[in-house]
């Protein structure tokens, strides 16, 4: 691909193909058939035991519920959950992407008291993974109120990722 700049107005022409094939691991895993309770003030791993796809067999959906890519590079990772709580006081729910057993990025949603309170939250990031020993997991915890649940289903609680650039 080549780009020609005119110095004042920006790009004057682009030649070549804008589409470049990327051959790297990609996956989408989810919480399949049962809601998952999360503990108060304790990080709980989300049991993503079903897969929509796993192009390189790098997601473990039976034991550790983690993504361990075999190609080094930068990965876009996203995790999302619909959260239900019956609580009379505010409950904060944290969702986190863990790298190698530690929090890498997280987000928080606060559910305000009432019957059948629910909400959703997403955490997303680009992370460098070495292609051999690095791994990614999805965790959640609640603080305050009543312990909520993560709603099951491929559109409700899931994590996905793909290689966006080699190292």
Secondary structure, DSSP 8 states (H G I E B T S, - for coil): -EEEE-SSS-EEEEES-S-------EEEEE--SS-EE--BTS-EE----EEEEETTS-EETTTT-EE--SS-EEEEEEEEEEEEEEESS-EEEEEEEEETTEEEEEEEEEE-SEEEEEEEEEEEEEEEE-SSS--EEEEEEEESSS--EE--STTTEEEEEEEEEE-
